[in-house]
Amino acid sequence: MSSDSIRDRAGAVSRLASLTKAPQGVPERSFEAPSSLMERARRTLEERFEGVEGAVSGTGFAHGGIGLLAEHTHYFDGFALFFSIPSGTAVAMRASSGEASRLAFGGDDRTWTYGPDHPLPDTVPPPVRIVFETLRRLAPEDARADVAVANAVPFSCADAYVAALGMAAARACGEIFSPVREDRRICEQVHEAVEAGLGRYFSPAFLVAAEQGRPEQYSFVDAATLECMLLEAAPEDALAFGLVETGDRTFFEAGAVARKRKMASEAAVILRRKGFNAVTSLRELEHRDLLTATDAIPIRLRPALRWLVKENQRVPKLVGAVQRKDWQLFGALLLMADASTRKDWGGTTDVSDNAVDEVDAMTLDGMYGAFPMNRGRAVVMAGQPFVVPHCLDRVQAQLKEKFDMDMHVMLL
């Protein structure tokens, strides 16, 4: 067969060329090292706040833990799986003799103050409130501190960001004010601080992942007991992740979380009344009983029940895929989670749906799967390392053409 005939068949050469040419809009994978982030936080602290000679200082760091299947644990105490990015959030802190504690974020010229005579306004951003709430819980009552934050967790991964921020602030605070505590106790106090900062319930699973997660491992977390099993991460030549920021960089609305938590709790109460006596939490509902359970509750609660239970049941399967290094099953489970979220939960947008669809269309080219997070404000994709940059390029171009939006993409 002639080479011309080969080129004419099904556009084979153009497809191969598209996968081998350099991606146009995707920056190379690069992360700021923890040591660099901590140094940047210390430098911001020195530049923004004058210190007293000899004042005690400390620095804390936590990796960003991206939830693969985790958002359902905001609504009941299920299981979750995370992977940690190499970078994260650093907090530098120094004891102060001032009237109020002060806070600065790298790249932001604003200074925030908090103390007995300096209450925080209602409009203060959640990250600011989280830092001060952490300080209030872990420092002595009359203690004051100057604080600086350096962050490299994508803001669209809001849960990962606030968990890393809270844990890094707790570690910095511990270096200058508090004795060494049990990790679980720290997680509990940071959990309280994060919830106070966000004004809503926040799954402690994200904090466990931030506290224990490492880039070379995945974290399998039980949100009820806070137990964590560390799994060996995929080799760099086997699996890569990409991120598409498909919406604004905001946090879950407190009202929406509260409403859906109430739905999950109401479904569990009704099931116990209808004969499911052992179901104190939806995590205890077996897959074989799901159809019967769904029929036993009001129609308005059924989609939520299906999503919560199925999402939780997918987590051990995802763990099994990681342990067996079955990345095709891994990706298929992510796509199943996306389909379920669209159908039963409503936690996606048209933009995130299109991004996932583009990934799904490239599963024959080496992509494994994708899923939305933070109510469709970001999409995480997984695939073979040499294909993911091209998929990000393609998704970025498609979303620009369809929605006239310039999406930020990156390799995780």
N, C-alpha and C positions, 0 to 999 in steps of 0.2 A: 504494500500500500504506500502511495506517495506521501511525502510530508505535507503537501498541500491538502490531501484528503484528510489527513489526521487533524490538521488545523481547522477544517470545516466542520468537524463532528462536534455538535452540541456545545460549541464555544469552549472546548476543553482548554485550549492554550490561554484564552483570556482569563478563565477561572484560575489557572495555575499562576498566571502572571500577577493577578490581583492579590494572591496570597504570598508572593515572594518579593514584590516591590516594597520599598520602605513605607511604613504608615505615614500619612501626611499630617494628621492633627493630634497624634498621641505622643506626649513627652516620654522620654525613656524612664524606666522605673528607677526612681531614686528616693531615698528616705533620709531625713535628718536623724543622725544617730542619737541615742539617748544622752550620751555625754555632751553632744553639741547642744541639744535642747536645754539641758540643765545649765550649761554655761550661758546660753542666751537668756534664760530666766534670771540668772544671777546678775548678768550685765544690765538687764532692764531694771532690776531692783536697785542697783547702784546708781544708774543714770536718773531714775525717776524720784528716788527718795534718799535724802541725806540720812545717814545713820550715825549712831553714837559709837564712838570708839570702844571696842571690846564687846559690843552687843552680840548675843548668841544668834547664830543663823543656821539654817538647814535647807536642804533641797530634797524634793520628792519627785518620783517619776512613776508613770504607769503606762503600759502599752494600751493601744486602742484595740478593744475586742469587738470584732464585727460579728453580729449574730447571723449565722447561716439559717437556722430555724430557731428563733428566740422571741420574737415580738409577742407571741401568744401568751408568754409568761407574765405579761403585764396584766392579764385578765384572770388568770388562775395559776396555781403553783405547779406548773408542769416541768418538762425537761427542755433543755436548750443546748445547742451546739454552737461554738464560737471558733473563729480563727483570729489570731492576733497579727496585726501589722507590725513591721519592725520598728516603726516610730510610735509616738504617743504624745503625752502631755507632761510637761515639767512645771513644778511650782517651787519658787525660791521664796523663803520666808525669813524675816529677821525680827527679833524682839524689839519692841519700841516703847519709849516712855511717853509717847504722845497721848493726847486726849482720846484719839480714835484710831482704829485700824485703817490702813489704807491699802488699796488694791489697784494694780495696773496690769493690763494685758498687752503683750507685745504686738506692735502694729496699730495700737489704739491710743490716741492721745489723751483720752479721758482718764480721770482718777476718781475712784470710788472710795467713800469713807463710811465707816460704821462704828458706832459706839453708843453709850447711854444717851448722849446728847446729839447723836447723829444717826437717827433712824433711817432705814432705807426707804425710798419712795416706792409706791406700788408699781411704777413703770420700770423698775430696775430689771435688766436682762437676767434670765435664770442662771447663767454661769456665775455672775457676780454674787447672787444670793447664795448659790451653792458653796462658794468659797467661804463666805462669811459664816454661813450656818455650820460648816465643818469646823471652822475656827472656834465658834461659840461652844461647840460640843466637846472638843478635844483639848482646848487650852483652859488654864485656870480662869475663874470668873472675871478677875480684874486685869487679865493679860491683854496687851495690845501688840499688834504686829504690822509690819509692812510686808506686802505680798506682791509677787510678780509672776505672771503665767506666760509660758511659751508653749504653743500648741502646734501639732502637725497632724492631728486627726481630722479628716474631712468633716466640715460642719454639717453636711447633709447626712452623715452617720451620727445623728444627734445622740442616740442612746450610748453609743461607744464613746463619744466625746465627753458627755457629762459623767459617765462612770469613771473614765480615766482621770478627769479633772478632780472629782471628789476623792479618789484614792490617792492621787499625787499630793493633793492638799493635806490629806490626813498623814501621809508619810513625812511631809515637810514639818507639819505641826508636831508630830511625834519626836522629831529630832531635837526640837528646842524646848518643848513644854512637857511632853508626856513620857512616862516610862513605857517600855516595850509591852505591848498587849497581845493577847491572842488575836490571830488574824480574823477569827469569826466575830469577835467583839468589835474590831475596827470596822468590819463590813456592816455590822448592825448600826453603828453610829453614823457612818457615812451614808447608809441607806436612809436614815432619818433626815440627814442634812440635804440629800438630793431630793427627797420627797418635799421637804419644806421649800427648797429652791424652785422646784417645778410647780408646786401647788397641786400635785396629783400623785397617785400611786406610781411607783417605779419598781420594776422587777429587780430583786436582789441578785438574780442570776448574772446580770450585766456587771455588777460590782465584783462578784466572785471571779468572773472572767478577766476583769481589769486587774484584780489583785494577784491572780495565779497565772494568767496567760503569758506565754512566751511565743516568739515568732516561729519556732521550730515545732510547736505543738498546737493541737486543737484542744479546746476545753469543753468537756461534756458535763453539764451542770444540772443538779437537781434543785429547783427553785424552792422546794419545801424544806429540805434539810441543809441546803447550801454545800452539799458534797460536790466535789469536782474530780473528775477522772481526766487525766491528761493523755492525749493520744498523739502518736507520732504524725506529724504533718506530712503532706505529700512531698516527694522530692521536687526540687525546682524545675527539673526537666520533664515532670509528669503533669503538673497542674499549675495554672496561674489564674489570678483573679483580676478583674477590671471593674471600674466604677464609672457609672454615668450619673451625673447630677441632673435629675429631671424635673426639679421644682425648686421652690424657695427653700432657704436654709432655716427653717423654723422647727420648733419642737411640737410634739403631740399636744393637742389642745386638752386642757384638764377636763373640760366638760365631756368631751368625746370618750376619753378613757373611763371616766366615772360611769357613764351610761352603759358602756359595754361590759365593764366589770359587774354592774348590777344585773345585766342580762345573764351573764355566766352564773352568778350566784343564785338568781331566781330559777334558772334551769335546774341546778343541782338540788334546790329545795323541793321543787315540784317532783323531780325524779324519786327522791326519798319518800315522798307521800304516795307515789304511784307504785311502790314495791321495790324500788332500787335502794334498799335500806343501807347497803354497804357503801353507797356513793356519797362520801363526805366531801369529795372534790371530783371535778370532772376527769381528773387524771386517772381515777379508778374505774372509769367506764370502759369495758372491754369492747373491742371492735365488733365482735359477734353480736353484742347487745345494742349496737348503735342504732340500727333501724327501728327496733322496738322502742328504744328510748326516745328517738325522734318523734315517733307517733304519739308518745305519751305527753308531750309538752305542747303548749300553744304554737300555732303556725308562725307567729312573729318571732319566736325564739329558735326555731328549727335551723335556719341558716347559720346562726351563731354557734349553736351546739355542734353542727357538722364540722364547721371550720376549726373550732377549738380542739375537738377530740381528734380529728384527722391530723391536724398540724402536730399535735403532741405525739401521736403514734408514729409519725414519719421520722421523728428525731432518732429513736433507736435504730431504725432502718438506715438512716444517714450515717450513723456511727458505724454500723456494720459495713457499709460501703467504704468508709475510710479505712477500717481495719483490713478489709480485703483488697484495698486499693482498686476498687471497681469504680472508676471515675465516670463511666457511662451511666451506671445506676445512680451515682451521686448527682449527676446533672439532671437525670430524669426525675428524681425526687424534688429537686428545686423547681423544675417546670410544673410538676404536679402541685406543689405548694402555691405557685403563682396562679394556676387555673382555679384552685380552690378559693384563693383569696379574691379573685375577680368575681366568682360566682356567689360566694356565701358571705363574704366579709366586707367587701367594698373598700378595701384598703389600697386601691390603685388609682391611677389617672390615665387619661388617654395617651399621654406622653410615655409614661412608664410601660403601659401595655404595648405600645409600638416598639419600644426598646427591647422588651423581652421577646416579642415576635421576631424581630430581626435576628436575635441570637438563636432562637429556635430554628430559623431558616438556615442557619449555618451549622447545624449539628452534623451534617455529612462532611463538613469541611474541617472538623476538629473541635468545634465548640461542644460543651457538655450541657450547659443549662444556664438559667438566670432567674432572678427573683427580685421583686420590689421590696423596699424597706422604707421606714419612716413615712408611712401612708403614701407611697408612690413618689416621694421626693428624691429617691435615689434608686438605681438598679445595680445590683452586683451580678457579674457574669463570671462563669468558670469555663475554662477550656484548655486546650494544649497551649503551652507557652508561646510558640511561634505564631499561633492563630489569634490569640486574644487581642494583640495590638491592632491587627487588621479589622477585627470585629468592632472594636471601639471606633476606629476610623469610619467604618461603614455605618454604624449606628449614628454617629455624630452627623454624618452627611445626610442620612435619611431624615433625621429629626429636623435638621435645618431646612430641608426641602419641604417637608410636610407641615411643620409648625412655625417655620421662620424663626426658630430659636437657636441661639448659639449655646450649645450644651458643653459644659466642662467635663472632660473625661480624663481618667488616669489609671495607671496600673497600680494595683494594690500589692 
